[in-house]
């Protein structure tokens, strides 16, 4: 992967593609017919995906990024700012996004959404663990 590429799911996109295709939520909200004209925001999941993207780039490539792209369900790209990234003493990597709920925010608006990633010895196994304050659903 080249330094000007970002990871979005199983795809790699260069920064030109991202800047040309990124979903600008401020512009989109201005075109809404809604009289309130609210600026849209991002979900906690989108924020967590961006933080995970940035943490993985640090862990796998040693690259600290200032923004990360996330492919939204509508197939548009969202480009979110990364507040900080750091390599942890245990070899894992952490990155943070500040959640932007838009003009109609929920309780998590402004929250620091962190993602810490690490490698295991289990080939092909991905473990996802929720941190403090993260809801869990069990069967």
C-alpha positions, 0 to 999 in steps of 0.5 A: 500500500502506498502512503497516499492510500487509505483503507476502507473495508476491503478497498484501497483508495488514493487521497485524490479519490477520497477528496473527490468522492468524500461525502461532505455532510455540511454541503449535503445538509444545505441542499435538504428541503427540510426547513430546519436545515440541520447539519448532519453528523456521524454515528458512533459506529462511523466514528469508531470505524474511522478511529480503527482505520487510523489505529490500524495504519499506525500498527501495520504501517507505522503511519500517523494519519490526521484523517480517515475515510469510512465507506458509508452504507449509501456508498459515499465516503466520509472523511473524519478527523483523527484527534490523536494516535499513539503506539502503546507500550504493549505493541498495540495502537490507539486512535481517537475521533471526537464524535460529531452528531451534527445539529441534532446530536445525541448523548454521545455528541462530542465524546472521544471515540477511541479504538485500540488494535493489536495483533494476535498469533491467531491467523485469520481470527478477529476479536472485537471487544467493547471498552468501558461504556460500550453496550453489548448484545448477547444471544 
